[in-house]
Amino acid sequence: MSGIKDQERIDALRKRLYERGRPVEKKEKHVLTDTKQKVQTQWKKTAETAKAVAAATRSVVPQQPTAAPADATENSTIETMAPRKKKRGYRLKLVLAGLLFFVLAVTVSSMVLMFGNKSISGENITISVTGPFTIGGGEVLPVQVGVTNANAVAIESATLIVEYPLGTQSATEERNDIFVERLTLDTVDSGQTVNVPLRAVVFGEENDEKEIKVSIEYRVRGSNATFFKEADPLRFKISSSPIVVRAQALQKVSSGQETDVELTITSNAQNTLSEVLVKAEYPLGFDFTKASPAPDGGQNVWILEDLAPEDSKKIIITGIVVGKETDEYAINFTVGVPNDRDQFALASVFATTQTAFEIEQPFLGIDMEVAGVVNGEAVIEPGQHSSAAIEIKNTLSDTLYDLQVEVQLGGNALSDLDVGPPNGFYDSLSNKIIWDVSNAPDLRELHPGRKIRLSFGIEPSEDVSQTPQITMDVNVKGRRVSESQVAETLIGTAQSVVKVASAPKLRSDIAYNNGIFSDSGPVPPKAEQKTTYTVSFMAENGTNNIADTVVTATLPSYVTWVDKTSGSGVVQYDPVQRIVTWEAGSVKANAAAFASFQVELLPSKSQIGTTPVLVGEQRLRAEDLFTGEVVRAVSQAVTTEMSTETGHPKGNGRVVE
């Protein structure tokens, strides 16, 4: 019965397939049986088998209108899975053929790029850099650069890059430092060689080894990429320095003793050298005093404008050496070319030298004390009388005889009338105080380990308008009996400076409709009615420039900040702390700064008959740029009472009902 059902299903399917406008050919129906047939598992390629399969197929599937040829079944065979195997083999062959083509294409293109006639390679570009192997410092170095393009095509946008050692200068432009030079070559054709001559002035110490680096940047046609090729650097040695420098000084110096260092700079160049920079590096134990000629920058930089061949110039530096016994110090000197961007910095070095000295036990220990400051810088107030003292101690194992002590006074604030040394003699013509055996008998002998103290008083002049100070240099001389051939008689020195601080003054005032602001309200003030006032501050400076000047004051609770200000600097108000801050900034010596602001007074009935405070006590704080100290000033609180000179009657600030 299953065969009949299958036939019905086939008929239904045939009907659906052919029912759209095409008549269905009626076929004779056959009844299928369930008889089991023995089927071979392996098919042989025989004509009988093919005919049997064809007959079975015709019994199920309707015949097409076009009949197959009569001999179609002749010699045909059926082989299970044969079509699928053929498809797989065809696809595999396609894949293998594609891979083979890709490998061949890559290989051929690589060979063309590497060995083809139109290839570009940095190996085919040669850069030669030639020049002398030795040259004197400060002389012109000639360099020849050759660029050869051995590629089959031209290179474009070629730029030659030359990197010079530090301190190199242009041979055509005086005092023009060159570090990196870029020269445009444009296009270098195939097989072409471009020669580029270079000239530069090189500097350095004798036997210094330096090098010049050369490279080229280029492009190729049809590409935006930039390629780079670097040549072997040109190495050369500085055969001689254009400058010979020598330093002379004592090898042993006592601590606290003033000593001189003599520096000699001699030209060894063929041409005149201009703007030669000399720089000294002092150790921590060396206190610079002066130099001849004076430094051009700070205390350690000199610029020699012109130095002719074989010409010499000297620099003498004076300073005090301070240190412990057996300490060793050295001053290093460097001579060279100044930097084009910073004239006090070295771009290249000509020569260096060093002077070393050892601290030995001082003959005398000398301390200079002024206003409680020993061997330092003291700061006193204007018009303040200060005491000064010199303490001398014999540090040797031998007795010193016939000591002579001199104090050389100087400075613009020195007042002859206020110098009064006890027992010493003051020479007003030379401004010198002298102690010797004649006026100080204790100086006749000073035994080992003993001390002697000499004192005097000073009071600076108040007539100095700017940066008043007093300088004091102490020199002590003596002799020793136990030792002969003692060449140095100056056995001790000390220095001290007294600077007079600036004394700024702070003034304050109030006004009503004085032209700065428009004030309103009753004057005298009335209880429970508002009145506005203009408050003005003036910071009047003393003899030294001051900076970071700040004035602060507090407003009472019954005074309101109106937020109107005028004048120099910045005036701000802190409503939480009720503090008015005036940042006046810098004020020059003997000058003044002004600022004004407006406040509003609302007096209470409890203040009737009183003169209320508008602004509390004002305090000024600033930095004295000459002494480095902080200076201060105070001004009393400002009340509502205005000056009668402004036209207001007396009692104009008392609150009325």
C-alpha positions as CSV (number, residue, x, y, z in Angstrom):
1,M,0.0,0.0,0.0
2,S,3.0,2.3,0.6
3,G,3.7,2.1,-3.2
4,I,0.2,3.4,-4.0
5,K,0.5,6.3,-1.6
6,D,3.8,7.3,-3.1
7,Q,2.3,7.3,-6.5
8,E,-0.5,9.6,-5.4
9,R,2.0,12.0,-3.9
10,I,3.9,12.1,-7.1
11,D,0.8,12.8,-9.1
12,A,-0.1,15.7,-6.7
13,L,3.4,17.1,-7.1
14,R,3.2,16.8,-10.9
15,K,-0.1,18.6,-10.9
16,R,1.2,21.6,-8.9
17,L,4.2,21.9,-11.2
18,Y,2.3,21.9,-14.4
19,E,-1.0,23.5,-13.5
20,R,0.0,27.1,-14.4
21,G,-1.3,27.3,-17.9
22,R,0.2,24.1,-19.2
23,P,-1.9,21.0,-19.7
24,V,-0.8,17.9,-17.9
25,E,-0.3,14.9,-20.0
26,K,-2.2,12.0,-18.8
27,K,-0.1,8.9,-18.3
28,E,-1.0,5.4,-17.7
29,K,-0.9,4.4,-14.1
30,H,0.9,1.3,-12.9
31,V,0.4,-0.4,-9.7
32,L,3.6,-0.8,-7.7
33,T,4.1,-3.8,-5.6
34,D,6.1,-4.3,-2.4
35,T,8.1,-7.1,-3.8
36,K,11.6,-6.9,-2.6
37,Q,14.3,-7.0,-5.2
38,K,17.8,-8.1,-4.8
39,V,20.1,-5.1,-5.5
40,Q,23.8,-5.3,-6.1
41,T,26.0,-3.1,-3.9
42,Q,28.6,-2.6,-6.6
43,W,27.6,-1.6,-10.0
44,K,29.3,-2.9,-13.1
45,K,29.8,-0.8,-16.2
46,T,27.6,-2.9,-18.5
47,A,25.0,-2.1,-21.1
48,E,22.4,-4.2,-19.3
49,T,22.8,-2.3,-16.1
50,A,22.4,1.0,-17.9
51,K,19.3,-0.2,-19.6
52,A,17.7,-1.4,-16.4
53,V,18.4,1.9,-14.7
54,A,17.0,3.8,-17.6
55,A,13.8,1.7,-17.6
56,A,13.3,2.2,-13.9
57,T,13.8,6.0,-14.3
58,R,11.3,6.2,-17.1
59,S,8.7,4.3,-15.0
60,V,8.8,7.1,-12.3
61,V,9.7,10.3,-14.1
62,P,7.6,11.4,-17.1
63,Q,9.4,11.5,-20.5
64,Q,10.4,14.8,-21.9
65,P,9.1,15.9,-25.2
66,T,12.5,15.6,-26.8
67,A,13.7,12.0,-26.9
68,A,17.2,11.0,-26.3
69,P,19.2,9.5,-29.2
70,A,18.8,5.9,-29.8
71,D,22.3,5.1,-29.0
72,A,22.4,7.2,-25.8
73,T,22.2,4.1,-23.6
74,E,24.9,2.4,-25.7
75,N,28.3,2.2,-23.9
76,S,27.1,4.5,-21.0
77,T,28.1,3.6,-17.5
78,I,27.1,4.7,-14.1
79,E,29.8,5.2,-11.4
80,T,28.8,6.2,-7.9
81,M,30.1,9.7,-6.6
82,A,32.2,10.3,-9.8
83,P,30.8,13.9,-10.5
84,R,31.6,15.2,-7.0
85,K,35.2,13.9,-7.2
86,K,35.6,15.7,-10.5
87,K,34.4,19.1,-9.0
88,R,36.8,18.8,-6.1
89,G,39.8,18.1,-8.3
90,Y,38.9,21.1,-10.5
91,R,38.8,23.6,-7.5
92,L,42.1,22.3,-6.1
93,K,43.8,22.9,-9.4
94,L,42.5,26.5,-9.5
95,V,43.8,27.2,-6.0
96,L,47.2,25.8,-6.8
97,A,47.4,27.7,-10.0
98,G,46.6,31.0,-8.2
99,L,49.2,30.5,-5.5
100,L,51.8,29.7,-8.2
101,F,51.0,32.8,-10.1
102,F,51.2,35.0,-6.9
103,V,54.6,33.6,-6.0
104,L,55.9,34.2,-9.5
105,A,54.6,37.7,-9.5
106,V,56.2,38.6,-6.2
107,T,59.5,37.1,-7.2
108,V,59.5,38.9,-10.6
109,S,58.6,42.3,-9.1
110,S,61.2,41.9,-6.3
111,M,63.9,41.1,-8.9
112,V,62.8,44.1,-11.0
113,L,63.0,46.4,-8.0
114,M,66.4,45.1,-6.8
115,F,68.1,44.5,-10.1
116,G,66.0,46.2,-12.7
117,N,67.4,49.1,-14.7
118,K,64.9,51.6,-13.1
119,S,65.4,50.7,-9.4
120,I,66.3,53.3,-6.7
121,S,68.7,52.3,-3.9
122,G,70.5,54.2,-1.2
123,E,73.5,51.9,-1.8
124,N,73.8,53.5,-5.2
125,I,74.2,57.0,-3.7
126,T,77.8,57.9,-2.6
127,I,78.6,60.8,-0.3
128,S,82.3,61.6,0.2
129,V,83.5,64.2,2.8
130,T,87.1,65.3,2.6
131,G,89.1,67.8,4.5
132,P,92.3,68.3,6.6
133,F,92.9,65.9,9.5
134,T,94.4,68.6,11.7
135,I,93.7,72.4,11.9
136,G,94.5,75.2,14.3
137,G,91.7,76.5,16.5
138,G,90.2,79.6,15.2
139,E,91.2,78.9,11.6
140,V,89.0,78.3,8.6
141,L,88.4,74.6,7.9
142,P,87.8,73.8,4.2
143,V,85.6,70.8,3.5
144,Q,84.7,69.2,0.2
145,V,81.5,67.2,-0.1
146,G,80.7,65.1,-3.2
147,V,77.4,63.4,-3.9
148,T,77.3,60.8,-6.7
149,N,74.0,59.2,-7.9
150,A,74.7,55.8,-9.4
151,N,71.0,54.9,-9.8
152,A,69.5,54.5,-13.2
153,V,67.1,57.3,-12.5
154,A,67.4,60.8,-11.0
155,I,66.8,61.7,-7.3
156,E,64.7,64.8,-6.6
157,S,64.3,67.4,-3.9
158,A,67.8,66.5,-2.6
159,T,69.0,68.4,0.5
160,L,72.5,68.2,1.9
161,I,72.5,68.4,5.7
162,V,75.8,69.3,7.5
163,E,76.1,69.1,11.3
164,Y,79.0,71.1,12.8
165,P,80.6,70.7,16.2
166,L,79.5,73.0,19.0
167,G,81.1,76.5,18.8
168,T,81.6,76.5,15.0
169,Q,81.2,79.9,13.4
170,S,80.5,81.0,9.8
171,A,83.6,81.8,7.7
172,T,81.6,84.6,5.9
173,E,79.5,86.1,8.6
174,E,81.4,87.3,11.7
175,R,80.1,86.1,15.1
176,N,77.5,83.9,13.5
177,D,77.3,80.5,15.1
178,I,76.4,77.6,12.9
179,F,75.1,74.2,14.1
180,V,73.2,72.6,11.3
181,E,73.4,73.8,7.7
182,R,70.9,72.7,5.0
183,L,71.9,73.1,1.4
184,T,69.5,72.5,-1.5
185,L,70.7,70.3,-4.3
186,D,67.4,69.9,-6.1
187,T,67.7,67.1,-8.7
188,V,70.8,64.9,-9.1
189,D,70.6,63.1,-12.4
190,S,71.6,59.5,-13.0
191,G,75.4,59.2,-13.0
192,Q,75.8,62.8,-12.0
193,T,78.3,64.0,-9.3
194,V,77.6,67.2,-7.4
195,N,80.5,68.8,-5.5
196,V,79.7,71.2,-2.6
197,P,82.6,73.2,-1.0
198,L,82.1,74.2,2.7
199,R,84.1,76.6,4.8
200,A,83.7,77.1,8.6
201,V,85.8,78.5,11.5
202,V,86.3,75.8,14.2
203,F,87.4,76.3,17.7
204,G,88.6,74.0,20.5
205,E,91.4,73.1,22.9
206,E,94.7,71.7,21.6
207,N,94.4,68.0,20.7
208,D,90.6,68.1,20.9
209,E,89.0,65.6,18.4
210,K,85.9,66.9,16.6
211,E,83.8,65.6,13.7
212,I,81.5,67.0,11.0
213,K,78.5,64.8,10.0
214,V,77.0,65.0,6.5
215,S,73.8,63.3,5.2
216,I,71.4,63.8,2.3
217,E,67.6,63.7,2.1
218,Y,65.9,63.0,-1.2
219,R,62.8,61.8,-2.9
220,V,62.0,59.8,-6.0
221,R,59.5,60.6,-8.7
222,G,55.9,59.4,-8.1
223,S,56.4,59.0,-4.3
224,N,55.9,61.3,-1.3
225,A,58.3,59.4,0.9
226,T,61.6,61.0,2.0
227,F,64.7,58.8,2.0
228,F,67.9,59.4,4.0
229,K,71.6,58.5,3.4
230,E,74.4,59.3,5.8
231,A,78.1,59.6,5.1
232,D,81.0,58.6,7.2
233,P,81.8,61.7,9.4
234,L,84.9,63.8,8.8
235,R,87.0,63.6,11.9
236,F,89.8,66.1,12.6
237,K,91.9,67.2,15.5
238,I,92.6,70.7,16.8
239,S,96.4,71.0,16.4
240,S,96.8,74.2,18.4
241,S,94.7,76.5,20.5
242,P,94.3,80.1,19.4
243,I,94.6,81.1,23.1
244,V,97.2,80.3,25.7
245,V,96.0,81.0,29.3
246,R,98.1,81.0,32.5
247,A,97.0,81.6,36.1
248,Q,99.3,82.5,39.0
249,A,98.5,82.6,42.7
250,L,99.9,81.7,46.1
251,Q,100.0,77.9,46.8
252,K,99.2,78.3,50.5
253,V,96.8,80.9,51.9
254,S,95.6,81.5,55.4
255,S,91.9,81.3,56.1
256,G,90.4,84.8,56.0
257,Q,93.4,86.2,54.2
258,E,92.9,88.3,51.1
259,T,94.8,87.0,48.1
260,D,95.3,87.8,44.4
261,V,95.0,85.6,41.4
262,E,96.6,86.8,38.2
263,L,95.2,85.4,34.9
264,T,97.2,86.0,31.6
265,I,95.5,85.5,28.2
266,T,97.8,85.4,25.2
267,S,96.7,85.1,21.6
268,N,98.2,82.3,19.5
269,A,96.0,82.9,16.5
270,Q,97.1,84.2,13.1
271,N,94.3,86.8,13.0
272,T,92.8,89.2,15.6
273,L,90.3,87.5,17.9
274,S,87.2,89.4,18.8
275,E,84.9,89.0,21.8
276,V,86.8,86.4,23.7
277,L,84.9,85.1,26.7
278,V,86.8,84.5,29.9
279,K,84.9,82.6,32.7
280,A,86.0,81.8,36.2
281,E,84.5,79.2,38.5
282,Y,85.2,79.9,42.2
283,P,85.1,77.3,44.9
284,L,82.7,77.7,47.9
285,G,85.6,78.9,50.1
286,F,86.5,81.8,47.8
287,D,84.8,85.2,48.6
288,F,85.1,87.5,45.6
289,T,86.2,91.0,46.5
290,K,87.1,92.8,43.3
291,A,88.8,92.4,39.9
292,S,90.8,94.5,37.5
293,P,89.3,95.0,35.0
294,A,85.9,94.7,36.5
295,P,83.8,91.7,35.3
296,D,81.3,92.3,32.4
297,G,78.9,89.8,33.9
298,G,78.4,89.0,37.6
299,Q,81.7,88.4,39.4
300,N,83.2,85.9,37.1
301,V,82.7,86.7,33.4
302,W,84.9,89.0,31.2
303,I,84.6,89.7,27.5
304,L,87.8,90.8,25.7
305,E,86.7,92.9,22.7
306,D,89.9,92.4,20.6
307,L,93.0,90.3,21.0
308,A,95.7,90.8,18.4
309,P,98.1,88.0,17.5
310,E,100.7,87.5,20.2
311,D,98.9,90.1,22.3
312,S,98.3,89.5,26.1
313,K,95.8,90.7,28.5
314,K,95.7,90.3,32.3
315,I,92.9,89.9,34.8
316,I,93.7,90.3,38.5
317,I,91.1,88.8,40.8
318,T,91.1,89.6,44.5
319,G,89.2,87.6,47.1
320,I,89.2,86.2,50.6
321,V,89.8,82.5,51.2
322,V,87.8,80.9,54.0
323,G,88.2,77.4,55.1
324,K,89.7,74.8,57.5
325,E,93.3,74.0,57.7
326,T,94.6,71.6,55.0
327,D,91.5,72.3,52.8
328,E,92.4,72.4,49.2
329,Y,90.6,74.7,46.7
330,A,90.9,75.4,43.0
331,I,89.7,78.2,40.7
332,N,89.0,77.0,37.2
333,F,89.2,79.3,34.2
334,T,87.8,78.7,30.8
335,V,88.4,80.8,27.7
336,G,86.4,80.5,24.5
337,V,83.8,81.8,22.1
338,P,80.6,83.3,23.6
339,N,77.2,81.8,22.6
340,D,75.4,83.8,20.0
341,R,72.2,83.7,22.0
342,D,73.8,84.3,25.4
343,Q,76.9,86.4,25.4
344,F,77.9,85.2,28.9
345,A,77.7,81.5,28.0
346,L,80.4,79.5,26.2
347,A,79.7,78.0,22.8
348,S,83.2,76.6,22.3
349,V,86.3,76.3,24.4
350,F,89.8,77.7,23.4
351,A,91.7,76.8,26.6
352,T,91.3,75.9,30.2
353,T,93.6,76.3,33.2
354,Q,93.4,76.0,37.0
355,T,95.0,77.5,40.0
356,A,95.0,75.5,43.3
357,F,95.8,76.5,46.8
358,E,95.8,75.0,50.2
359,I,94.4,76.5,53.4
360,E,97.1,76.7,56.0
361,Q,96.8,77.8,59.6
362,P,96.2,81.6,59.7
363,F,98.7,83.8,61.5
364,L,95.8,85.7,63.1
365,G,92.2,84.9,63.6
366,I,90.2,88.1,62.9
367,D,86.5,88.6,63.5
368,M,84.6,91.8,62.6
369,E,81.4,92.2,64.5
370,V,78.8,94.9,63.7
371,A,75.3,95.1,65.2
372,G,75.7,91.4,66.4
373,V,76.7,90.1,62.9
374,V,80.2,88.6,62.7
375,N,82.1,88.8,59.4
376,G,78.9,89.4,57.4
377,E,76.4,92.0,56.3
378,A,74.6,93.9,59.0
379,V,71.3,95.8,58.5
380,I,70.4,98.7,60.7
381,E,67.6,101.3,60.8
382,P,68.1,104.9,59.6
383,G,69.7,107.0,62.3
384,Q,70.5,104.0,64.5
385,H,73.8,104.1,66.4
386,S,75.6,100.7,66.2
387,S,78.7,99.4,67.9
388,A,81.5,97.6,66.0
389,A,84.3,95.5,67.4
390,I,87.4,93.8,66.1
391,E,88.6,90.7,67.8
392,I,92.2,89.5,67.1
393,K,93.6,86.1,68.1
394,N,97.2,84.8,67.8
395,T,96.8,81.3,66.3
396,L,100.6,80.7,66.1
397,S,102.9,79.0,68.6
398,D,105.0,82.2,68.6
399,T,104.4,85.6,70.1
400,L,103.5,88.4,67.8
401,Y,105.0,91.9,68.3
402,D,104.1,95.5,67.4
403,L,100.7,94.8,65.9
404,Q,99.1,97.5,63.8
405,V,95.4,97.5,63.1
406,E,93.7,99.6,60.5
407,V,90.0,99.9,59.7
408,Q,89.3,101.6,56.4
409,L,85.8,103.1,56.4
410,G,83.8,103.8,53.3
411,G,80.3,104.0,51.8
412,N,77.9,106.8,51.1
413,A,76.3,106.8,54.6
414,L,79.6,107.4,56.4
415,S,79.3,110.3,58.9
416,D,82.6,111.7,60.2
417,L,81.0,113.2,63.3
418,D,79.7,109.8,64.6
419,V,82.8,107.7,64.4
420,G,84.4,107.5,67.8
421,P,86.9,104.8,68.4
422,P,88.2,104.5,72.0
423,N,91.9,105.1,72.2
424,G,92.2,104.7,68.4
425,F,93.0,107.6,66.0
426,Y,90.5,108.5,63.4
427,D,91.9,110.1,60.3
428,S,89.0,112.0,58.8
429,L,90.9,112.8,55.6
430,S,91.4,109.1,54.7
431,N,88.4,107.8,56.7
432,K,90.7,105.4,58.5
433,I,90.8,104.3,62.2
434,I,94.3,103.3,63.3
435,W,95.4,101.3,66.4
436,D,99.1,100.8,67.2
437,V,101.4,100.6,70.2
438,S,101.2,104.4,70.7
439,N,97.4,104.4,71.5
440,A,96.8,100.8,72.4
441,P,99.7,99.4,74.5
442,D,98.2,95.8,74.4
443,L,99.3,95.6,70.8
444,R,102.9,95.5,71.8
445,E,102.8,91.7,72.5
446,L,100.2,89.1,71.6
447,H,101.1,85.8,73.1
448,P,100.0,82.5,71.5
449,G,96.3,81.8,71.9
450,R,95.6,85.3,73.4
451,K,93.0,87.7,72.1
452,I,92.6,91.4,71.9
453,R,89.4,93.3,71.3
454,L,89.1,96.8,69.8
455,S,85.8,98.6,69.4
456,F,84.2,101.7,68.0
457,G,80.8,103.1,67.2
458,I,79.1,104.2,63.9
459,E,75.9,106.0,63.1
460,P,74.9,106.3,59.4
461,S,74.1,109.6,57.9
462,E,70.5,110.5,57.3
463,D,71.2,112.7,54.3
464,V,71.7,109.8,51.8
465,S,68.8,109.6,49.4
466,Q,69.4,106.1,48.0
467,T,71.0,102.7,49.1
468,P,72.9,104.0,52.1
469,Q,75.7,101.8,53.4
470,I,79.0,101.8,55.3
471,T,81.9,99.5,54.4
472,M,84.7,98.4,56.8
473,D,87.9,96.7,55.7
474,V,90.3,95.5,58.5
475,N,94.1,95.0,57.9
476,V,96.4,93.7,60.6
477,K,100.2,93.7,60.5
478,G,102.7,92.2,62.8
479,R,106.1,90.5,63.0
480,R,107.5,87.3,64.4
481,V,110.9,87.1,66.1
482,S,111.5,83.4,66.1
483,E,111.3,83.1,62.4
484,S,113.5,84.9,59.9
485,Q,112.8,85.8,56.3
486,V,109.2,86.4,56.8
487,A,108.3,88.2,53.6
488,E,104.5,88.8,54.2
489,T,103.6,91.4,56.7
490,L,99.9,91.4,56.0
491,I,98.8,88.6,58.2
492,G,95.1,89.1,58.6
493,T,92.2,90.8,57.0
494,A,88.4,91.0,57.6
495,Q,85.5,92.8,56.0
496,S,82.1,93.9,57.0
497,V,79.3,95.9,55.5
498,V,76.5,97.9,57.2
499,K,73.5,98.5,55.1
500,V,70.8,101.0,56.1
501,A,67.3,99.7,55.6
502,S,64.6,101.7,53.9
503,A,62.0,103.2,56.2
504,P,58.7,103.4,54.4
505,K,55.8,105.4,55.8
506,L,52.1,104.6,55.6
507,R,49.6,107.4,55.7
508,S,45.7,107.3,55.5
509,D,43.0,109.8,55.2
510,I,39.2,110.1,54.5
511,A,37.3,112.6,52.4
512,Y,33.8,113.4,51.3
513,N,33.2,114.3,47.6
514,N,36.9,115.0,47.0
515,G,36.6,114.3,43.3
516,I,37.6,110.6,43.3
517,F,34.2,109.2,44.1
518,S,30.8,110.8,44.5
519,D,29.8,110.5,48.1
520,S,26.4,110.8,49.6
521,G,24.6,111.0,53.0
522,P,24.6,113.5,55.9
523,V,27.8,115.0,57.3
524,P,28.1,114.8,60.3
525,P,26.7,111.3,60.1
526,K,23.3,110.7,61.5
527,A,22.2,107.6,63.4
528,E,20.4,105.0,61.2
529,Q,21.2,106.9,58.0
530,K,23.9,105.9,55.5
531,T,26.9,108.1,54.6
532,T,29.6,107.2,52.1
533,Y,33.2,108.2,52.5
534,T,36.3,108.0,50.3
535,V,39.3,106.4,52.1
536,S,42.8,107.0,50.7
537,F,46.1,105.2,51.5
538,M,49.6,106.4,50.7
539,A,52.7,104.3,50.9
540,E,55.7,106.7,51.0
541,N,59.0,104.9,50.5
542,G,62.5,105.6,52.0
543,T,66.0,105.3,50.6
544,N,65.8,101.8,48.9
545,N,63.6,100.3,46.3
546,I,61.0,98.0,47.8
547,A,58.9,95.3,46.2
548,D,55.8,93.1,47.1
549,T,54.3,96.0,49.1
550,V,51.1,95.0,50.8
551,V,48.8,97.1,53.0
552,T,46.0,95.4,55.1
553,A,43.3,96.9,57.2
554,T,40.0,95.7,58.8
555,L,36.5,97.3,58.4
556,P,34.2,97.4,61.4
557,S,30.9,95.6,61.3
558,Y,28.9,98.8,60.8
559,V,30.9,99.8,57.7
560,T,30.0,98.3,54.3
561,W,32.4,97.8,51.3
562,V,31.0,99.6,48.3
563,D,33.4,98.0,45.8
564,K,34.7,101.2,44.2
565,T,38.5,101.5,44.0
566,S,41.0,103.8,42.3
567,G,44.8,104.3,42.2
568,S,47.9,102.0,41.6
569,G,48.1,98.4,42.4
570,V,45.1,96.2,43.3
571,V,42.6,96.8,46.1
572,Q,40.6,93.7,47.2
573,Y,38.1,93.0,50.0
574,D,37.5,89.8,51.9
575,P,33.9,89.9,53.1
576,V,34.4,86.9,55.5
577,Q,37.2,88.4,57.4
578,R,36.3,92.0,56.5
579,I,39.9,92.7,55.5
580,V,40.9,95.3,52.9
581,T,44.1,94.4,51.1
582,W,46.0,96.8,48.9
583,E,48.7,95.1,46.8
584,A,50.8,98.2,45.9
585,G,53.7,96.1,44.3
586,S,57.0,97.8,43.7
587,V,57.7,101.3,44.9
588,K,61.0,103.1,44.0
589,A,63.2,104.9,46.5
590,N,61.9,108.2,47.7
591,A,58.6,107.7,45.7
592,A,55.1,107.0,46.8
593,A,52.0,104.9,45.8
594,F,48.4,105.8,46.2
595,A,45.1,104.0,46.4
596,S,41.5,104.9,47.3
597,F,38.3,103.1,47.9
598,Q,34.7,103.9,49.0
599,V,32.9,102.7,52.2
600,E,29.5,103.2,53.6
601,L,28.8,104.0,57.2
602,L,25.5,103.1,58.9
603,P,25.8,104.3,62.5
604,S,23.6,103.1,65.3
605,K,21.8,105.2,68.0
606,S,24.3,103.7,70.4
607,Q,27.0,105.6,68.6
608,I,25.4,109.1,69.0
609,G,28.0,111.5,70.2
610,T,31.0,109.3,69.2
611,T,33.4,109.4,66.3
612,P,33.2,105.9,64.8
613,V,36.2,104.2,63.2
614,L,35.9,103.7,59.5
615,V,39.0,101.7,58.9
616,G,41.1,99.9,61.5
617,E,44.8,100.1,62.0
618,Q,46.7,99.7,58.7
619,R,49.9,97.6,58.3
620,L,52.4,97.8,55.5
621,R,54.9,95.0,54.7
622,A,57.5,95.0,51.8
623,E,60.8,93.6,50.8
624,D,63.8,95.9,50.8
625,L,65.6,95.1,47.5
626,F,68.9,96.6,48.8
627,T,69.2,94.9,52.1
628,G,67.0,91.9,51.4
629,E,65.2,92.5,54.7
630,V,61.5,92.8,55.3
631,V,60.4,96.4,56.2
632,R,57.2,97.4,57.9
633,A,55.1,100.4,58.7
634,V,51.9,101.0,60.7
635,S,49.3,103.7,60.5
636,Q,46.6,104.5,63.0
637,A,42.9,103.7,62.5
638,V,40.8,106.2,60.4
639,T,37.7,107.7,62.0
640,T,34.9,109.7,60.5
641,E,36.5,113.0,61.6
642,M,37.8,114.8,58.5
643,S,40.4,117.5,58.5
644,T,39.2,121.1,59.0
645,E,41.6,122.1,56.2
646,T,39.1,120.6,53.7
647,G,36.5,123.1,54.7
648,H,34.6,120.9,57.2
649,P,33.8,122.2,60.7
650,K,35.4,120.7,63.7
651,G,33.4,117.7,65.0
652,N,32.2,116.8,61.5
653,G,32.7,113.1,62.3
654,R,30.6,112.9,65.5
655,V,27.3,111.0,65.1
656,V,24.2,113.1,65.7
657,E,20.6,112.1,66.2
